[in-house]
């Protein structure tokens, strides 16, 4: 079922992009596919980032609660839930979009892992896709599938360059979401450590698996950085505009009160 509903559709989309590209560049096809997937998941990413930012804004309050609870986990949990209710924040809101994204990303992992293997193209391709010129010649054996990026990097083999770029992109993506003013509690320290561990893991994986996966990670992290920049900048603009809205509301309320008082005075 996983292959039928996720792996095969993503593979055939990748194969179609590869077939219609003028120079049939496999690396460029991966980049285009990654952009399309990230755009498709944009609403989920938007919701996830908003939830993460809202929770980050509560970090000082959560630290205060831990101090006041003095190790009493029951009291700490109660105060924390009261804070979430007061601020109208669902602490689990950021997990649902992530859970929806994970199967798609894992399917892409399988596609990019298997597509460079001999015979997998004929096995995974739909019949209409098999009829596309570039795909048909590969299946018939007239042309050998050449998984290259711009004719320079063989994406069927590990690439140190792409592994480094993938690790660096992962670092900047994670660092971008790190709060500027971090608390010194255990949770904050763990998150800070993960900022450096995840990029290292990405780099290590990029050195051991086909570089098609590293290229995908570079592309998806690059798109994530762009999305996060746009969404978080909008959040900041909304927060800066909020006091103006409050002031305007106060001015409007005072104006209405004056008009109401004048109306009462004229009726007397």
Beta strands, then each sheet from edge to edge (+ up, - down):
strand 1: 148-149
strand 2: 153-154
sheet 1: 1+ 2-
end
